[in-house]
């Protein structure tokens, strides 16, 4: 499956919805999508419900963002990780370290509606 990442606002959060495979071929695209949101005072949630495959390079992007959040003072969490993501987190021994939400925050209502 291909890769996509879209950003949206949900209350005080920026939610990055990631879909498809996050691997050697796509991890740099994920890093490019995540990077602008990693700022002090931000609240970043990566919706992993649509991730079908995650390898060590994709995991690296997520772990580095989480580590940076602790250092730079912003909130970072994964939301609704797919079984593929949970498996990699467990194999890496970090399933209990990264903050995980049961579901991604609900998008803000459309002000034009």
ZAMARGU-4260 file (C-alpha; in steps of 0.2 Angstrom, whole numbers, plus 5000, padded with zeros to 4 digits):
<rodrens>
0) 5000/5000/5000 | 5006/5018/4997 | 5009/5031/5010 | 5000/5047/5015 | 5000/5059/5029
5) 4988/5073/5031 | 4987/5086/5045 | 4972/5093/5053 | 4967/5103/5068 | 4957/5095/5083
10) 4955/5107/5097 | 4972/5111/5104 | 4980/5097/5094 | 4988/5094/5077 | 4983/5077/5071
15) 4994/5069/5058 | 4984/5055/5050 | 4996/5042/5043 | 4991/5029/5031 | 4999/5014/5022
20) 5017/5008/5024 | 5030/5018/5034 | 5047/5010/5029 | 5064/5014/5022 | 5055/5021/5006
25) 5043/5032/5015 | 5051/5037/5032 | 5059/5053/5025 | 5042/5059/5019 | 5034/5056/5037
30) 5049/5065/5044 | 5045/5080/5032 | 5027/5080/5037 | 5030/5079/5056 | 5044/5091/5057
35) 5035/5108/5055 | 5024/5103/5070 | 5037/5099/5082 | 5038/5116/5091 | 5037/5121/5109
40) 5019/5122/5116 | 5012/5111/5102 | 5002/5096/5105 | 5005/5083/5091 | 4995/5067/5089
45) 5000/5054/5076 | 4985/5044/5071 | 4992/5027/5067 | 4976/5018/5064 | 4979/5017/5045
50) 4997/5011/5046 | 4998/4994/5038 | 5017/4991/5040 | 5030/5000/5051 | 5048/4996/5050
55) 5063/5002/5060 | 5065/5018/5050 | 5047/5023/5053 | 5049/5018/5071 | 5064/5029/5072
60) 5055/5044/5066 | 5041/5042/5079 | 5054/5039/5093 | 5064/5054/5088 | 5049/5065/5088
65) 5043/5058/5105 | 5061/5061/5112 | 5061/5079/5105 | 5044/5082/5113 | 5052/5078/5130
70) 5067/5089/5127 | 5058/5104/5119 | 5042/5105/5129 | 5028/5100/5118 | 5015/5086/5119
75) 5017/5070/5107 | 5007/5055/5107 | 5002/5041/5095 | 4983/5037/5093 | 4974/5021/5089
80) 4990/5012/5083 | 4986/4998/5071 | 4991/4980/5075 | 5006/4982/5064 | 5012/4997/5074
85) 5008/4989/5091 | 5019/4974/5086 | 5034/4984/5081 | 5032/4994/5098 | 5032/4978/5107
90) 5046/4970/5098 | 5056/4986/5101 | 5052/4985/5120 | 5045/5003/5120 | 5026/4999/5120
95) 5024/5006/5137 | 5035/5021/5135 | 5027/5031/5121 | 5011/5040/5125 | 4996/5031/5116
100) 4978/5037/5115 | 4964/5025/5111 | 4957/5037/5097 | 4963/5052/5088 | 4955/5069/5094
105) 4940/5074/5084 | 4942/5087/5071 | 4937/5105/5074 | 4920/5109/5066 | 4920/5118/5049
110) 4917/5136/5053 | 4909/5139/5036 | 4896/5125/5040
</rodrens>
